[in-house]
Amino acid sequence: MAAISDSTSELLEQLAHLSHCCYLSDLQYLKAPCPAMQDALHAISSDAYTPQCWQSAWRYLTGNSQAKYADNMDYRLRLLAYYGGESRKSPSSP
């Protein structure tokens, strides 16, 4: 399935909205465990955005610009782990 969007800002805006942040910059202050961010990540399919979007979101949210992961699903799962939700299952997870 092709990604719906290749806009990193759109992904970050959706994460901010779903995690109840007023501003995109508020996302950087969310720390694990963060149920709101876990819920936001579960609400977004990994296929909704390109791997480049997920990689940029990973860098923005974690400050880690060195990590390179396999694909969009891997970035999404690692973000779930980063926010303390690695063991949670959802319909959008495989």
C-alpha positions as CSV (number, residue, x, y, z in Angstrom):
1,M,0.0,0.0,0.0
2,A,1.4,3.4,-1.0
3,A,1.8,6.1,1.7
4,I,-0.9,8.6,1.9
5,S,1.4,11.6,2.6
6,D,5.0,12.6,2.3
7,S,4.5,15.6,4.6
8,T,6.5,15.4,7.9
9,S,4.7,18.6,9.1
10,E,1.4,16.9,8.5
11,L,2.4,13.8,10.5
12,L,3.7,16.0,13.4
13,E,0.5,18.1,13.3
14,Q,-1.6,14.9,13.5
15,L,0.5,13.6,16.4
16,A,0.2,17.0,18.2
17,H,-3.6,17.1,17.7
18,L,-4.1,13.5,18.8
19,S,-1.8,13.8,21.8
20,H,-3.6,17.0,22.9
21,C,-0.7,19.4,22.3
22,C,-1.5,23.0,21.4
23,Y,1.7,23.5,19.5
24,L,4.0,21.3,17.5
25,S,6.9,22.4,19.8
26,D,5.0,20.9,22.8
27,L,5.6,17.4,21.3
28,Q,9.3,17.7,22.3
29,Y,8.4,18.0,26.0
30,L,6.4,14.8,26.1
31,K,8.3,12.2,28.1
32,A,7.8,8.4,28.6
33,P,5.6,7.0,29.6
34,C,3.1,9.1,27.7
35,P,-0.3,7.5,27.1
36,A,-1.5,10.4,25.0
37,M,1.4,9.9,22.5
38,Q,1.0,6.1,22.6
39,D,-2.7,6.6,21.7
40,A,-1.8,9.0,18.9
41,L,0.8,6.6,17.5
42,H,-1.7,3.8,17.6
43,A,-4.3,5.9,15.8
44,I,-2.0,6.5,12.8
45,S,-1.2,3.6,10.4
46,S,2.5,3.3,9.7
47,D,1.5,3.2,6.0
48,A,-0.1,6.6,6.2
49,Y,3.2,8.4,5.8
50,T,6.4,7.7,4.0
51,P,9.5,6.3,5.7
52,Q,11.1,9.7,5.3
53,C,8.3,11.3,7.2
54,W,8.6,8.8,10.0
55,Q,12.4,9.3,10.1
56,S,12.0,13.1,10.3
57,A,9.4,12.7,13.0
58,W,11.7,10.4,14.9
59,R,14.5,12.9,14.7
60,Y,12.3,15.8,15.8
61,L,10.7,13.9,18.7
62,T,13.7,12.1,20.1
63,G,16.6,14.4,19.0
64,N,18.4,11.3,17.7
65,S,19.6,12.1,14.2
66,Q,21.9,9.1,13.9
67,A,19.4,6.3,14.0
68,K,18.4,4.7,10.7
69,Y,15.7,2.1,10.7
70,A,14.3,-0.3,8.1
71,D,11.0,1.3,7.2
72,N,8.0,3.4,8.3
73,M,6.6,0.6,10.5
74,D,9.9,0.3,12.3
75,Y,10.1,4.0,13.0
76,R,6.5,4.0,14.3
77,L,7.2,0.9,16.5
78,R,10.4,2.5,17.9
79,L,8.4,5.7,18.7
80,L,5.9,3.6,20.6
81,A,8.8,2.0,22.5
82,Y,10.3,5.5,23.1
83,Y,7.0,6.6,24.7
84,G,6.7,3.5,26.7
85,G,4.2,1.6,24.6
86,E,6.2,-1.2,23.0
87,S,4.0,-4.0,24.3
88,R,0.7,-2.6,23.4
89,K,-1.2,-4.0,20.4
90,S,-3.6,-2.1,18.1
91,P,-5.5,-2.7,14.9
92,S,-3.0,-0.6,12.9
93,S,-0.1,-2.8,14.1
94,P,0.6,-6.0,12.1
